[in-house]
Amino acid sequence: MAPFTHDFRKAQQRMPAIPVNIHYVNFTWQATDQADYFYEFQSLRSMDRDIMDHPTVNLPLLGTVPHKPSVVQVGFPCLGEQDGVAAFEVTILVMDAGGNVILRTPHNAIFFKTCQRGTCPRPPSPGGGGSGVNPPVSPPTAALEQGSRPLHSKSIVGKA
């Protein structure tokens, strides 16, 4: 299990809400050896649908982790109709070919997104929209190395 998940409840208490000006987060990932790894988004759910719609991703909910670097975009679609902080969950599993879970979002992990009336445009639609071009991203703000794990993930925060 990744180091950040060992004491997730304690870390979650200190985790701030995603600010108004951050509409999505990009993760670059790849399988770093010849083995196949599979992922499944088990939950993309807003608990405050009057403030924010369900989170979005730019790829199928079930698939194979690519062997070449690939961007996974998780969007936070504020509705822009009222101010508030929306609670949401994003649950993903990564499994090896034998079905063994090698990485997962902690159970009951709840995240928060600050939304503001009239200032929360919807993130690009899954698949990058009609242009097929990824939105611009800022320099990396955090990195998560899996160490001996065969999965590599780096987090990049983007602004719309």
C-alpha positions as a LaTeX table, in Angstrom:
\begin{tabular}{lrrr}
\hline
Residue & $x$ (\AA) & $y$ (\AA) & $z$ (\AA) \\
\hline
Met1 & 0.00 & 0.00 & 0.00 \\
Ala2 & 1.27 & 3.50 & $-0.81$ \\
Pro3 & 2.74 & 5.42 & 2.16 \\
Phe4 & 0.07 & 8.15 & 2.00 \\
Thr5 & $-2.65$ & 5.59 & 2.69 \\
His6 & $-1.23$ & 4.20 & 5.95 \\
Asp7 & $-2.66$ & 7.00 & 8.08 \\
Phe8 & $-5.17$ & 8.43 & 5.63 \\
Arg9 & $-7.77$ & 9.39 & 8.27 \\
Lys10 & $-5.22$ & 11.60 & 10.04 \\
Ala11 & $-4.04$ & 13.11 & 6.75 \\
Gln12 & $-7.63$ & 13.69 & 5.63 \\
Gln13 & $-8.30$ & 15.84 & 8.70 \\
Arg14 & $-5.55$ & 18.24 & 7.55 \\
Met15 & $-6.41$ & 18.09 & 3.85 \\
Pro16 & $-7.87$ & 21.38 & 2.60 \\
Ala17 & $-10.77$ & 21.56 & 0.16 \\
Ile18 & $-9.79$ & 21.86 & $-3.50$ \\
Pro19 & $-9.89$ & 25.62 & $-4.24$ \\
Val20 & $-12.42$ & 27.33 & $-6.50$ \\
Asn21 & $-9.88$ & 27.89 & $-9.30$ \\
Ile22 & $-8.88$ & 24.20 & $-9.61$ \\
His23 & $-11.34$ & 22.40 & $-11.87$ \\
Tyr24 & $-9.48$ & 19.14 & $-12.49$ \\
Val25 & $-6.40$ & 17.15 & $-11.52$ \\
Asn26 & $-4.25$ & 15.24 & $-14.01$ \\
Phe27 & $-2.39$ & 12.09 & $-13.04$ \\
Thr28 & 0.26 & 10.67 & $-15.37$ \\
Trp29 & 0.63 & 6.93 & $-14.94$ \\
Gln30 & 2.13 & 3.90 & $-16.60$ \\
Ala31 & 2.90 & 0.25 & $-15.91$ \\
Thr32 & 6.69 & 0.18 & $-15.66$ \\
Asp33 & 7.37 & $-3.47$ & $-16.47$ \\
Gln34 & 6.01 & $-6.05$ & $-18.91$ \\
Ala35 & 3.23 & $-7.27$ & $-16.62$ \\
Asp36 & $-0.36$ & $-6.17$ & $-17.19$ \\
Tyr37 & $-2.21$ & $-4.15$ & $-14.58$ \\
Phe38 & $-5.89$ & $-3.35$ & $-14.55$ \\
Tyr39 & $-7.83$ & $-0.50$ & $-12.97$ \\
Glu40 & $-11.42$ & 0.02 & $-11.97$ \\
Phe41 & $-13.06$ & 3.25 & $-10.84$ \\
Gln42 & $-15.54$ & 1.88 & $-8.32$ \\
Ser43 & $-17.00$ & 5.20 & $-7.28$ \\
Leu44 & $-17.22$ & 8.72 & $-8.70$ \\
Arg45 & $-19.84$ & 10.30 & $-6.46$ \\
Ser46 & $-20.77$ & 13.77 & $-5.29$ \\
Met47 & $-22.52$ & 13.87 & $-1.94$ \\
Asp48 & $-23.65$ & 17.45 & $-2.60$ \\
Arg49 & $-25.30$ & 17.34 & $-6.03$ \\
Asp50 & $-26.82$ & 20.80 & $-5.51$ \\
Ile51 & $-23.24$ & 22.24 & $-5.48$ \\
Met52 & $-21.20$ & 19.84 & $-7.64$ \\
Asp53 & $-22.12$ & 17.09 & $-10.08$ \\
His54 & $-20.41$ & 13.69 & $-9.86$ \\
Pro55 & $-16.64$ & 13.78 & $-10.55$ \\
Thr56 & $-15.63$ & 12.86 & $-14.09$ \\
Val57 & $-12.73$ & 10.93 & $-15.61$ \\
Asn58 & $-11.41$ & 11.04 & $-19.19$ \\
Leu59 & $-11.17$ & 7.28 & $-19.71$ \\
Pro60 & $-13.36$ & 4.18 & $-19.32$ \\
Leu61 & $-14.24$ & 3.20 & $-15.76$ \\
Leu62 & $-12.56$ & $-0.19$ & $-16.25$ \\
Gly63 & $-9.41$ & $-0.84$ & $-18.25$ \\
Thr64 & $-5.71$ & $-1.63$ & $-18.46$ \\
Val65 & $-2.95$ & 0.60 & $-17.10$ \\
Pro66 & $-0.95$ & 1.61 & $-20.18$ \\
His67 & 2.74 & 0.79 & $-20.61$ \\
Lys68 & 3.37 & 4.26 & $-22.05$ \\
Pro69 & 2.78 & 7.41 & $-19.96$ \\
Ser70 & $-0.89$ & 8.40 & $-20.11$ \\
Val71 & $-2.88$ & 11.20 & $-18.48$ \\
Val72 & $-5.89$ & 10.44 & $-16.30$ \\
Gln73 & $-7.96$ & 13.56 & $-15.70$ \\
Val74 & $-10.38$ & 13.75 & $-12.76$ \\
Gly75 & $-12.78$ & 16.68 & $-13.08$ \\
Phe76 & $-14.76$ & 18.46 & $-10.39$ \\
Pro77 & $-17.87$ & 19.85 & $-12.12$ \\
Cys78 & $-19.18$ & 22.63 & $-9.90$ \\
Leu79 & $-22.65$ & 23.69 & $-10.97$ \\
Gly80 & $-21.98$ & 27.41 & $-10.38$ \\
Glu81 & $-25.43$ & 27.95 & $-8.91$ \\
Gln82 & $-24.42$ & 28.49 & $-5.27$ \\
Asp83 & $-21.42$ & 28.93 & $-2.99$ \\
Gly84 & $-20.39$ & 25.96 & $-0.90$ \\
Val85 & $-18.08$ & 23.06 & $-0.25$ \\
Ala86 & $-19.06$ & 19.77 & $-1.88$ \\
Ala87 & $-18.04$ & 16.41 & $-0.45$ \\
Phe88 & $-17.15$ & 13.72 & $-2.99$ \\
Glu89 & $-15.49$ & 10.36 & $-3.32$ \\
Val90 & $-13.31$ & 8.87 & $-6.02$ \\
Thr91 & $-12.48$ & 5.21 & $-5.47$ \\
Ile92 & $-10.05$ & 3.38 & $-7.76$ \\
Leu93 & $-8.50$ & $-0.09$ & $-7.58$ \\
Val94 & $-5.36$ & $-1.22$ & $-9.42$ \\
Met95 & $-4.94$ & $-4.99$ & $-9.75$ \\
Asp96 & $-2.37$ & $-7.34$ & $-11.20$ \\
Ala97 & $-3.24$ & $-10.04$ & $-13.76$ \\
Gly98 & $-4.09$ & $-12.44$ & $-10.90$ \\
Gly99 & $-6.74$ & $-10.06$ & $-9.53$ \\
Asn100 & $-4.64$ & $-9.06$ & $-6.51$ \\
Val101 & $-5.24$ & $-5.44$ & $-5.45$ \\
Ile102 & $-1.90$ & $-3.62$ & $-5.43$ \\
Leu103 & $-3.21$ & $-0.07$ & $-4.93$ \\
Arg104 & $-6.57$ & 1.34 & $-3.88$ \\
Thr105 & $-8.07$ & 4.54 & $-2.62$ \\
Pro106 & $-8.69$ & 4.08 & 1.13 \\
His107 & $-12.23$ & 2.94 & 2.04 \\
Asn108 & $-14.61$ & 5.81 & 2.74 \\
Ala109 & $-12.08$ & 8.43 & 1.59 \\
Ile110 & $-14.01$ & 11.70 & 1.31 \\
Phe111 & $-12.57$ & 14.75 & $-0.46$ \\
Phe112 & $-13.88$ & 18.31 & $-0.67$ \\
Lys113 & $-14.20$ & 20.88 & $-3.46$ \\
Thr114 & $-14.97$ & 24.56 & $-2.93$ \\
Cys115 & $-17.46$ & 25.89 & $-5.47$ \\
Gln116 & $-18.60$ & 29.45 & $-6.03$ \\
Arg117 & $-21.69$ & 30.83 & $-7.70$ \\
Gly118 & $-21.05$ & 31.70 & $-11.33$ \\
Thr119 & $-17.30$ & 30.90 & $-11.25$ \\
Cys120 & $-17.13$ & 27.14 & $-11.68$ \\
Pro121 & $-17.02$ & 26.24 & $-15.36$ \\
Arg122 & $-17.46$ & 22.59 & $-16.18$ \\
Pro123 & $-14.18$ & 20.76 & $-16.82$ \\
Pro124 & $-13.46$ & 19.40 & $-20.30$ \\
Ser125 & $-15.67$ & 16.45 & $-21.14$ \\
Pro126 & $-14.25$ & 12.94 & $-20.75$ \\
Gly127 & $-11.93$ & 12.14 & $-23.63$ \\
Gly128 & $-10.72$ & 15.73 & $-23.93$ \\
Gly129 & $-13.77$ & 17.11 & $-25.73$ \\
Gly130 & $-13.95$ & 17.71 & $-29.44$ \\
Ser131 & $-10.39$ & 18.97 & $-29.93$ \\
Gly132 & $-8.65$ & 15.84 & $-28.66$ \\
Val133 & $-6.01$ & 18.08 & $-27.04$ \\
Asn134 & $-5.27$ & 17.86 & $-23.34$ \\
Pro135 & $-5.87$ & 21.12 & $-21.45$ \\
Pro136 & $-2.80$ & 23.07 & $-20.30$ \\
Val137 & $-1.31$ & 22.04 & $-16.98$ \\
Ser138 & 0.88 & 23.80 & $-14.47$ \\
Pro139 & 4.25 & 22.42 & $-13.32$ \\
Pro140 & 4.10 & 19.31 & $-11.10$ \\
Thr141 & 2.98 & 20.10 & $-7.57$ \\
Ala142 & 3.29 & 16.66 & $-6.02$ \\
Ala143 & 4.71 & 13.29 & $-6.92$ \\
Leu144 & 3.79 & 9.84 & $-5.67$ \\
Glu145 & 6.40 & 7.20 & $-6.34$ \\
Gln146 & 5.31 & 3.64 & $-5.74$ \\
Gly147 & 8.88 & 2.52 & $-5.03$ \\
Ser148 & 9.03 & $-1.20$ & $-5.65$ \\
Arg149 & 5.52 & $-1.19$ & $-7.06$ \\
Pro150 & 5.21 & $-1.65$ & $-10.83$ \\
Leu151 & 2.95 & 1.41 & $-11.15$ \\
His152 & 4.30 & 4.95 & $-11.44$ \\
Ser153 & 2.06 & 7.94 & $-10.74$ \\
Lys154 & 2.77 & 11.65 & $-10.76$ \\
Ser155 & 0.20 & 14.29 & $-9.89$ \\
Ile156 & $-0.11$ & 17.53 & $-11.81$ \\
Val157 & $-2.71$ & 20.15 & $-10.91$ \\
Gly158 & $-4.29$ & 21.96 & $-13.84$ \\
Lys159 & $-6.25$ & 25.16 & $-14.08$ \\
Ala160 & $-9.08$ & 25.73 & $-16.49$ \\
\hline
\end{tabular}
